[in-house]
Amino acid sequence: MKSESVYTQAGELSRITEKGVGQELRKGFQGLDPDRIPALTRYVHLLMRWNQRFNLIGTRDWKKAIQTLILDSLHLAVFLDELPLPLEPFCLDIGAGAGLPGIPLRIVWSKGEYMLVEPNQKRSTFLTYCLGLLRLERTRVRSVKVKELPEMIPEADLVLSRAFRPWEEFLDISSSLLSRQGLTLVFAGRAWTRTDSPPHGWSFLRQKQYPVQDREPRYFWVFRQTHPSGSDGF
């Protein structure tokens, strides 16, 4: 006989429908292409089902996961189109974890090549499983440590991470992975101010605020390494 908790989990998963996911997404993001909702719904279902066993994210509430995690990816897709990236950029998502922001991002933004880097075997297995089911183009998983990457891959046009390390440390880590004009993107919980200053060898380029339902706004910060003979602004 199945336990009550198993029935409860199955009941929660049955509530993750295209209609419900679409409603939650539209609360925090206007203009979503309806054609993307089925794939986003499938990802939410996979995420919450695997989360019951492997604790991929901190919440068991699928609506909260959309509000606090997945909507970030949709806002990021809009912001990336504002940045001076190549037409077909090579992007590195460091510490990809449960596929946030990468998998929802690639559902709605498919430019260039995108690599999800996740050394944890259970998480990388989940990522590979998701990519197989969702059939996301030019998106792959590498289950390696960051220090192994420079010798394995080309230089990146964009390096990002949701919460891999504190932002100053993340800049240092990304420095060996970037092309000369490459950008590093940081997720931040506050605005960059005039009193802030980037670490030596970096320039702060811009930020963008985006809303989070019933919470303080969040920000994307963008940095580029400084070079003696190069231009760093845009």
ZALOLO-30189 format. One record per atom (N, C-alpha, C): residue in three letters; atom name; x, y, z negated. Coordinates in steps of 0.1 Angstrom, whole numbers. Each point is the difference from the previous one (the first is absolute). Last residue first. Example, Ala and Ser with C-alpha at 12.3 -4.5 7.8 and 13.67 -1.06 7.14 Angstrom:
2
 res atom     u     v     w
 Ser    N   128   -22   -71
 Ser   CA     9    11     0
 Ser    C    -8    11    -8
 Ala    N     3   -57     1
 Ala   CA    -9    12     0
 Ala    C     9    12     0
This chain:
234
 res atom     u     v     w
 Phe    N   302   503   233
 Phe   CA   -10    -1    11
 Phe    C   -13     7    -4
 Gly    N    58   -10   -13
 Gly   CA   -13     5    -2
 Gly    C   -10    -3    11
 Asp    N    49    -9    -4
 Asp   CA    -8    -8    -9
 Asp    C   -14     5    -2
 Ser    N    46    -2    36
 Ser   CA   -11     8    -4
 Ser    C    -9    -9    -9
 Gly    N    56    -6     7
 Gly   CA   -14    -3     5
 Gly    C   -10    10    -5
 Ser    N    49    -7    -9
 Ser   CA    -2     7    12
 Ser    C   -14    -2     6
 Pro    N    14   -17   -44
 Pro   CA     7    12     2
 Pro    C    -3     8    13
 His    N   -36   -31   -25
 His   CA    12    -3     7
 His    C     7    13     4
 Thr    N   -41   -23   -35
 Thr   CA     6    12     6
 Thr    C    13    -5     7
 Gln    N   -48   -28    -9
 Gln   CA    14     1    -4
 Gln    C     6    13     7
 Arg    N   -52    -4   -12
 Arg   CA     9    -4    10
 Arg    C    14     2    -5
 Phe    N   -56    -5   -18
 Phe   CA    14     5    -1
 Phe    C     8    -5    12
 Val    N   -55     7   -22
 Val   CA     9    -5    11
 Val    C    14     7    -2
 Trp    N   -50   -13   -30
 Trp   CA    12     8     2
 Trp    C     9    -6    11
 Phe    N   -55    -2   -17
 Phe   CA    11    -6     8
 Phe    C    11    10     0
 Tyr    N   -42    -5   -37
 Tyr   CA     8     7    10
 Tyr    C     9    -9     7
 Arg    N   -51     4   -32
 Arg   CA    14    -6     2
 Arg    C     7     7    11
 Pro    N   -43    14   -37
 Pro   CA     5    -2    14
 Pro    C    14    -7    -1
 Glu    N   -34    -9   -40
 Glu   CA     8    11     5
 Glu    C     5    -3    14
 Arg    N   -45   -24   -11
 Arg   CA    13     1    -7
 Arg    C     7    12     5
 Asp    N   -43   -18    16
 Asp   CA    -2     1   -14
 Asp    C    14     1    -7
 Gln    N     7   -14    48
 Gln   CA   -14     1    -6
 Gln    C     0     0   -15
 Val    N    39    19    32
 Val   CA    -3   -13    -6
 Val    C   -13     1    -8
 Pro    N    28    31    42
 Pro   CA    -9    -2   -11
 Pro    C    -1   -14    -4
 Tyr    N    43    29    21
 Tyr   CA   -12    -7     4
 Tyr    C    -8    -4   -12
 Gln    N    46    33    19
 Gln   CA    -9    -5   -11
 Gln    C   -12    -7     7
 Lys    N    53     9    16
 Lys   CA   -14     1     3
 Lys    C    -8    -6   -11
 Gln    N    54    22    13
 Gln   CA    -9    -9    -7
 Gln    C   -14     2     5
 Arg    N    56     8    17
 Arg   CA   -14     4    -2
 Arg    C    -7    -9    -9
 Leu    N    49     2     6
 Leu   CA    -5     6    12
 Leu    C   -14     5    -2
 Phe    N    48    -8   -29
 Phe   CA   -14    -3    -1
 Phe    C    -7     7    12
 Ser    N    52   -20    -3
 Ser   CA    -9    12     1
 Ser    C   -14    -4    -1
 Trp    N    52   -22   -15
 Trp   CA   -14    -1     5
 Trp    C    -6    13     1
 Gly    N    44    -9   -19
 Gly   CA     0    -7    13
 Gly    C   -14    -2     6
 His    N     3     8   -52
 His   CA    10     4     9
 His    C     0    -9    13
 Pro    N   -46     3   -26
 Pro   CA    14    -4    -3
 Pro    C    10     5    11
 Pro    N   -45    28    -7
 Pro   CA     3   -13     4
 Pro    C    14    -4    -4
 Ser    N   -34    34   -26
 Ser   CA    11     0    10
 Ser    C     3   -14     4
 Asp    N   -40    35   -27
 Asp   CA     5   -13     4
 Asp    C    12     1    10
 Thr    N   -28    37   -16
 Thr   CA    10    -4   -10
 Thr    C     6   -14     3
 Arg    N   -35    19    26
 Arg   CA    12     7     3
 Arg    C    11    -3   -10
 Thr    N   -37   -38     9
 Thr   CA     0    15    -3
 Thr    C    13     6     2
 Trp    N   -34   -46    13
 Trp   CA    13     5     0
 Trp    C     0    15    -3
 Ala    N   -40   -32   -17
 Ala   CA     5     8    10
 Ala    C    14     3    -1
 Arg    N   -22   -46   -19
 Arg   CA    -1    14    -2
 Arg    C     6     8    12
 Gly    N    -1   -48    -4
 Gly   CA   -12     3    -7
 Gly    C    -1    15    -4
 Ala    N    24   -30    43
 Ala   CA     2     8   -12
 Ala    C   -13     3    -7
 Phe    N    29   -31    41
 Phe   CA   -13     2    -6
 Phe    C     2     7   -14
 Val    N    35     1    44
 Val   CA    -3    -3   -14
 Val    C   -14     2    -3
 Leu    N    36    -6    45
 Leu   CA   -13     4    -5
 Leu    C    -2    -5   -14
 Thr    N    42    11    38
 Thr   CA    -4    -8   -11
 Thr    C   -13     6    -6
 Leu    N    27     1    52
 Leu   CA    -8     6   -11
 Leu    C    -2   -10   -11
 Gly    N    38     8    45
 Gly   CA   -11    -7    -7
 Gly    C    -5     7   -13
 Gln    N    36    10    35
 Gln   CA   -12     9    -2
 Gln    C   -11    -7    -7
 Arg    N    40   -24     7
 Arg   CA     5    13    -3
 Arg    C   -12    10    -3
 Ser    N   -11   -50   -10
 Ser   CA     7     6    11
 Ser    C     3    14    -4
 Leu    N    -6   -37   -40
 Leu   CA    -6    10     9
 Leu    C     8     3    13
 Leu    N     9   -28   -41
 Leu   CA    -9    -7     9
 Leu    C    -5     9    12
 Ser    N    28    11   -40
 Ser   CA     8    -9     9
 Ser    C    -9    -7    10
 Ser    N   -19    30   -32
 Ser   CA    10     7     7
 Ser    C     8    -9    10
 Ser    N   -35   -11   -34
 Ser   CA    -4     1    14
 Ser    C    11     6     9
 Ile    N     5    -5   -48
 Ile   CA    -1   -13     6
 Ile    C    -2     1    15
 Asp    N     0    40   -26
 Asp   CA    13    -6     1
 Asp    C     0   -14     7
 Leu    N   -41    21    -9
 Leu   CA     7     7    10
 Leu    C    14    -6     2
 Phe    N   -26   -16   -35
 Phe   CA    -4    -6    13
 Phe    C     7     8    12
 Glu    N     7    14   -45
 Glu   CA     7   -12     3
 Glu    C    -4    -6    13
 Glu    N   -22    38   -14
 Glu   CA    14     4     2
 Glu    C     8   -13     4
 Trp    N   -46    -5   -12
 Trp   CA     2     6    13
 Trp    C    15     3     3
 Pro    N   -15   -42   -31
 Pro   CA    -1    15    -1
 Pro    C     5     7    13
 Arg    N   -15   -48    11
 Arg   CA     9     5   -10
 Arg    C    -3    15    -2
 Phe    N   -30   -28    25
 Phe   CA    11    -9    -1
 Phe    C     9     4   -11
 Ala    N   -46    13    19
 Ala   CA     4     2   -13
 Ala    C    12   -10    -3
 Arg    N   -18    10    45
 Arg   CA   -10     6    -9
 Arg    C     5     2   -14
 Ser    N    28     4    47
 Ser   CA    -3   -10   -11
 Ser    C   -11     7    -9
 Leu    N    32     6    51
 Leu   CA   -10     4   -10
 Leu    C    -2   -11   -10
 Val    N    30    20    46
 Val   CA     0    -9   -11
 Val    C   -10     5   -11
 Leu    N    13     8    57
 Leu   CA    -8     3   -12
 Leu    C     2   -11   -11
 Asp    N    24    -1    40
 Asp   CA    -5    13     2
 Asp    C    -8     5   -12
 Ala    N    41   -38     1
 Ala   CA   -14     2     0
 Ala    C    -3    15     3
 Glu    N    41   -37    16
 Glu   CA    -3    11    -9
 Glu    C   -15     4     2
 Pro    N    11   -51     9
 Pro   CA     4    13     5
 Pro    C    -3    11   -10
 Ile    N    10   -49   -19
 Ile   CA   -10     7     8
 Ile    C     6    12     6
 Met    N    24   -31   -29
 Met   CA   -10    -9     6
 Met    C    -9     7    10
 Glu    N    35    18   -31
 Glu   CA     7    -8     9
 Glu    C   -10    -9     8
 Pro    N   -16    31   -34
 Pro   CA     7     7    10
 Pro    C     7    -9    10
 Leu    N   -27   -19   -38
 Leu   CA    -6     5    12
 Leu    C     9     7    10
 Glu    N     7   -20   -46
 Glu   CA     3    -8    11
 Glu    C    -4     6    14
 Lys    N   -10    19   -43
 Lys   CA    14     2     2
 Lys    C     5    -9    12
 Val    N   -45    -2   -17
 Val   CA     2    12     8
 Val    C    15     1     3
 Lys    N   -22   -48    -5
 Lys   CA     3    11    -9
 Lys    C     4    12     8
 Val    N   -34   -37    20
 Val   CA    14     2    -3
 Val    C     2    11   -10
 Ser    N   -37   -23    32
 Ser   CA     1    -3   -14
 Ser    C    15     0    -4
 Arg    N   -33    23    41
 Arg   CA    14    -5    -3
 Arg    C     1    -2   -15
 Val    N   -41     7    41
 Val   CA     4    -1   -14
 Val    C    14    -5    -1
 Arg    N   -32    28    40
 Arg   CA     6   -13    -5
 Arg    C     5     2   -14
 Thr    N   -27    22    47
 Thr   CA     1     2   -14
 Thr    C     5   -14    -6
 Arg    N   -16    13    46
 Arg   CA    13     6    -3
 Arg    C     2     3   -15
 Glu    N   -50   -11     9
 Glu   CA    11     0    10
 Glu    C    12     7    -5
 Leu    N   -39   -29   -26
 Leu   CA     4    13     2
 Leu    C    13     1     9
 Arg    N   -35   -36   -17
 Arg   CA     6     2    13
 Arg    C     5    14     3
 Leu    N   -23   -24   -38
 Leu   CA    -4    13     5
 Leu    C     5     3    14
 Leu    N    11   -41   -24
 Leu   CA   -14     1     1
 Leu    C    -5    13     7
 Gly    N    47    -6   -10
 Gly   CA    -5   -11     9
 Gly    C   -15     1     3
 Leu    N    20    29   -32
 Leu   CA     3     4    14
 Leu    C    -4   -11    10
 Cys    N    -6    -9   -46
 Cys   CA    -9    11     5
 Cys    C     3     4    14
 Tyr    N    28   -32   -20
 Tyr   CA   -13    -6     2
 Tyr    C   -10    11     5
 Thr    N    43    14   -13
 Thr   CA     1    -8    12
 Thr    C   -14    -6     4
 Leu    N     4    22   -42
 Leu   CA     1    10    12
 Leu    C     0    -8    13
 Phe    N     1   -26   -39
 Phe   CA   -13     7     1
 Phe    C     1     9    12
 Thr    N    40   -19   -12
 Thr   CA    -9   -10     6
 Thr    C   -14     6     2
 Ser    N    31    26   -22
 Ser   CA     3     0    14
 Ser    C    -8   -11     7
 Arg    N    -4     4   -47
 Arg   CA    -6    11     7
 Arg    C     3     0    15
 Lys    N    18   -34   -27
 Lys   CA   -15    -1     0
 Lys    C    -6    12     8
 Gln    N    48    -1    -6
 Gln   CA    -5   -10     9
 Gln    C   -15    -1     1
 Asn    N    32    44    -9
 Asn   CA    -8   -10    -8
 Asn    C    -7   -10     9
 Pro    N    25    39    17
 Pro   CA     8   -12    -4
 Pro    C    -8   -11    -7
 Glu    N   -13    39    38
 Glu   CA    -4    -5   -13
 Glu    C     8   -12    -4
 Val    N   -11    39    41
 Val   CA    12    -6    -6
 Val    C    -4    -3   -15
 Leu    N   -22    12    52
 Leu   CA    -4    -1   -15
 Leu    C    11    -8    -7
 Met    N    -2    29    49
 Met   CA     5   -12    -7
 Met    C    -4     2   -15
 Tyr    N   -13    18    53
 Tyr   CA    -2     2   -14
 Tyr    C     4   -12    -7
 Glu    N     1    29    51
 Glu   CA     3   -12    -7
 Glu    C    -1     3   -15
 Gly    N   -27    30    38
 Gly   CA    13    -5    -2
 Gly    C     1   -14    -7
 Lys    N   -46    24    -5
 Lys   CA    11     5     8
 Lys    C    13    -7    -4
 Ser    N   -49    -3   -15
 Ser   CA     8   -11     5
 Ser    C    12     4     8
 Trp    N   -42    12   -37
 Trp   CA    11     7     6
 Trp    C    10   -10     5
 Val    N   -40   -14   -23
 Val   CA    -5    13     6
 Val    C    11     8     7
 Ile    N     9   -42   -21
 Ile   CA   -14    -3     5
 Ile    C    -4    13     8
 Arg    N    40     1   -25
 Arg   CA     1    -6    13
 Arg    C   -13    -4     6
 Leu    N     0    18   -44
 Leu   CA     6    10     9
 Leu    C     1    -6    14
 Pro    N   -13   -29   -35
 Pro   CA   -11     9     4
 Pro    C     5    11    10
 Ile    N    34   -28   -17
 Ile   CA   -10    -7     8
 Ile    C   -12     8     4
 Gly    N    38    20   -27
 Gly   CA     2    -4    14
 Gly    C   -11    -7     7
 Pro    N    10    23   -46
 Pro   CA   -11     4     9
 Pro    C     0    -7    14
 Leu    N     3   -30   -30
 Leu   CA    -5    14    -1
 Leu    C    12     9    -1
 Gly    N    -2   -50     0
 Gly   CA    -3     6    13
 Gly    C    -5    14     0
 Ala    N    15   -26   -38
 Ala   CA   -12    -6     5
 Ala    C    -4     5    14
 Gly    N    49     8   -12
 Gly   CA    -9    -6   -10
 Gly    C   -12    -7     6
 Ala    N    42    27    16
 Ala   CA   -14     1     6
 Ala    C   -11    -7    -9
 Gly    N    50    18     0
 Gly   CA    -8    -5   -11
 Gly    C   -14     0     3
 Ile    N    20    28    35
 Ile   CA     9    -7   -10
 Ile    C    -9    -4   -12
 Asp    N    -5    11    54
 Asp   CA    -8     1   -12
 Asp    C     7    -8   -11
 Leu    N    14    24    51
 Leu   CA     3   -10   -11
 Leu    C    -9     3   -12
 Cys    N     0    11    57
 Cys   CA    -3     4   -13
 Cys    C     3   -12   -10
 Phe    N     9    22    53
 Phe   CA     2   -12    -8
 Phe    C    -1     4   -15
 Pro    N   -25    24    46
 Pro   CA    10     0   -11
 Pro    C     2   -14    -6
 Glu    N   -17    25    45
 Glu   CA    -1   -14    -5
 Glu    C    10    -1   -11
 Leu    N    -5    43    17
 Leu   CA   -13    -6     4
 Leu    C    -2   -14    -4
 Pro    N    31    31   -31
 Pro   CA     0    -5    14
 Pro    C   -14    -6     4
 Leu    N     0    37   -39
 Leu   CA     5   -14     2
 Leu    C     0    -3    15
 Pro    N   -12    41   -33
 Pro   CA     8    -1    13
 Pro    C     7   -13     1
 Leu    N   -49    10   -25
 Leu   CA    14     0    -2
 Leu    C     8    -1    13
 Glu    N   -49    -3    -7
 Glu   CA     5    14    -1
 Glu    C    15     1    -1
 Asp    N   -24   -41     0
 Asp   CA    -1     6    14
 Asp    C     4    14     0
 Leu    N    -1   -24   -41
 Leu   CA    11    -5     9
 Leu    C    -1     6    13
 Phe    N   -35     8   -31
 Phe   CA    12     8    -3
 Phe    C    11    -5     9
 Val    N   -41   -24     2
 Val   CA    -2    13     5
 Val    C    13     9    -1
 Ala    N     0   -43   -20
 Ala   CA     0    -1    15
 Ala    C    -2    13     6
 Leu    N    -3    -3   -47
 Leu   CA    14    -1     5
 Leu    C     0     0    15
 His    N   -41    -2   -22
 His   CA     5    13     0
 His    C    15     0     5
 Leu    N   -19   -41    -5
 Leu   CA    -8     7    10
 Leu    C     5    14     1
 Ser    N    17   -28   -34
 Ser   CA     5    -4    13
 Ser    C    -6     8    11
 Asp    N   -15     5   -45
 Asp   CA    13     7     2
 Asp    C     5    -3    14
 Leu    N   -39   -22   -16
 Leu   CA    -2    13     6
 Leu    C    13     8     3
 Ile    N     0   -42   -24
 Ile   CA    -1    -1    14
 Ile    C    -3    13     7
 Leu    N     6    -2   -49
 Leu   CA    11    -6     7
 Leu    C    -2     1    16
 Thr    N   -32    15   -34
 Thr   CA    13     4    -6
 Thr    C    12    -5     8
 Gln    N   -48    -8    12
 Gln   CA     1    14    -4
 Gln    C    15     4    -4
 Ile    N   -11   -46    11
 Ile   CA    -1     9    11
 Ile    C     2    14    -3
 Ala    N     0   -30   -35
 Ala   CA    12    -3     9
 Ala    C    -1     9    12
 Lys    N   -36    -1   -29
 Lys   CA    10     8    -5
 Lys    C    13    -1     8
 Lys    N   -36   -27    11
 Lys   CA    -3    14     3
 Lys    C    11     9    -5
 Trp    N     2   -46    -9
 Trp   CA     3     3    14
 Trp    C    -3    14     3
 Asp    N    15   -22   -47
 Asp   CA   -12     6     6
 Asp    C     3     5    14
 Arg    N    31   -19   -32
 Arg   CA    -8   -11     6
 Arg    C   -13     6     6
 Thr    N    53    21   -11
 Thr   CA   -14     1    -2
 Thr    C    -7   -12     7
 Gly    N    48    11     2
 Gly   CA    -4     1   -14
 Gly    C   -15     0    -3
 Ile    N    29   -28    40
 Ile   CA    -3    14    -4
 Ile    C    -6     1   -13
 Leu    N    15   -42    16
 Leu   CA     7     9     9
 Leu    C    -2    15    -3
 Asn    N   -10   -48   -22
 Asn   CA     1    14    -6
 Asn    C     8     9     9
 Phe    N   -13   -48     7
 Phe   CA    13     5     0
 Phe    C     2    14    -6
 Arg    N   -43   -25     5
 Arg   CA    10   -10    -4
 Arg    C    14     6    -2
 Gln    N   -38    26    13
 Gln   CA    -5    -9   -11
 Gln    C    10   -10    -5
 Asn    N     7    28    39
 Asn   CA     3     7   -13
 Asn    C    -5    -8   -12
 Trp    N    -9   -13    45
 Trp   CA    14    -4    -4
 Trp    C     3     6   -14
 Arg    N   -41    12    19
 Arg   CA     0   -14    -2
 Arg    C    14    -5    -5
 Met    N    -6    45    12
 Met   CA    -7    -2   -12
 Met    C     0   -15    -3
 Leu    N    19    14    41
 Leu   CA     7     6   -11
 Leu    C    -6    -4   -14
 Leu    N   -22   -12    41
 Leu   CA    13    -8    -3
 Leu    C     7     5   -12
 His    N   -37    25    14
 His   CA    -5   -13    -5
 His    C    13    -9    -3
 Val    N     7    42    19
 Val   CA    -5     2   -13
 Val    C    -4   -14    -6
 Tyr    N    12     1    45
 Tyr   CA    12     2    -8
 Tyr    C    -5     1   -15
 Arg    N   -33    -2    32
 Arg   CA     6   -13    -1
 Arg    C    13     1    -9
 Thr    N   -24    39    11
 Thr   CA    -8    -8    -9
 Thr    C     7   -14    -3
 Leu    N    19    29    32
 Leu   CA     2     5   -14
 Leu    C    -7    -8   -10
 Ala    N    -7   -10    45
 Ala   CA    13    -4    -4
 Ala    C     3     5   -14
 Pro    N   -42    13    19
 Pro   CA     1   -14    -2
 Pro    C    14    -5    -5
 Ile    N    -7    47    11
 Ile   CA    -5    -4   -13
 Ile    C     0   -16    -1
 Arg    N    14    29    38
 Arg   CA    10    -4    -9
 Arg    C    -6    -7   -13
 Asp    N   -26    21    35
 Asp   CA     6   -13     5
 Asp    C    10    -5    -9
 Pro    N   -22    42    -7
 Pro   CA    -8   -11    -4
 Pro    C     6   -14     4
 Asp    N    28    46   -10
 Asp   CA    -5    -7    12
 Asp    C    -8   -12    -5
 Leu    N     5    45   -30
 Leu   CA     6   -13     2
 Leu    C    -7    -7    12
 Gly    N    -7    45   -21
 Gly   CA     4    -2    14
 Gly    C     6   -13     2
 Gln    N     1    20   -49
 Gln   CA    -9     3    10
 Gln    C     6    -3    14
 Phe    N     7   -16   -54
 Phe   CA     7     3    13
 Phe    C   -10     1    11
 Gly    N   -11   -11   -46
 Gly   CA    13     7    -2
 Gly    C     7     4    13
 Lys    N   -43   -22    -2
 Lys   CA    -1     9   -11
 Lys    C    13     8    -2
 Arg    N    -5   -35    32
 Arg   CA    -5    13     4
 Arg    C    -1    10   -11
 Leu    N    13   -45    -9
 Leu   CA    10     7     7
 Leu    C    -4    14     5
 Glu    N   -31   -29   -22
 Glu   CA    10     4    -9
 Glu    C    11     8     7
 Gln    N   -34   -20    26
 Gln   CA    -6    11    -8
 Gln    C    11     6   -10
 Gly    N    11   -38    27
 Gly   CA    -1    12     8
 Gly    C    -5    12    -8
 Val    N     1   -42   -20
 Val   CA    14     5     2
 Val    C    -1    13     8
 Gly    N   -40   -23    -5
 Gly   CA     4     5   -13
 Gly    C    14     6     1
 Lys    N   -18   -21    38
 Lys   CA    -8    11    -3
 Lys    C     5     7   -13
 Glu    N    20   -41    14
 Glu   CA     4    12     9
 Glu    C    -8    12    -4
 Thr    N     6   -34   -40
 Thr   CA    -5    -1    14
 Thr    C     4    12     8
 Ile    N     6   -25   -49
 Ile   CA     9     7     9
 Ile    C    -5    -2    14
 Arg    N   -19   -22   -38
 Arg   CA    -5    14     1
 Arg    C     9     8     9
 Ser    N    10   -45   -12
 Ser   CA   -12     0     9
 Ser    C    -5    14     2
 Leu    N    35    -9   -31
 Leu   CA     5     0    13
 Leu    C   -12     0    10
 Glu    N   -10    -3   -46
 Glu   CA     6    13     3
 Glu    C     5     1    15
 Gly    N   -17   -41   -16
 Gly   CA   -11    10     1
 Gly    C     5    14     4
 Ala    N    30   -35   -11
 Ala   CA    -6    -3    13
 Ala    C   -11    11     3
 Gln    N    20     0   -42
 Gln   CA     9     4    10
 Gln    C    -5    -1    14
 Thr    N   -25   -17   -36
 Thr   CA     0    15    -1
 Thr    C     9     5    11
 Tyr    N    -2   -46    -6
 Tyr   CA   -12     5     6
 Tyr    C     0    15     0
 Val    N    35   -20   -22
 Val   CA     1    -3    14
 Val    C   -12     5     7
 Ser    N     1     3   -47
 Ser   CA     9    10     6
 Ser    C     1    -2    15
 Glu    N   -25   -31   -26
 Glu   CA    -7    12     2
 Glu    C     8    11     7
 Ser    N    13   -51     8
 Ser   CA    -1     8   -11
 Ser    C    -8    13     4
 Lys    N    -7   -49    23
 Lys   CA     7    12     1
 Lys    C    -2     9   -13
 Met    N    -3   -55     3
 Met   CA    -8    12     0
 Met    C     9    12     0
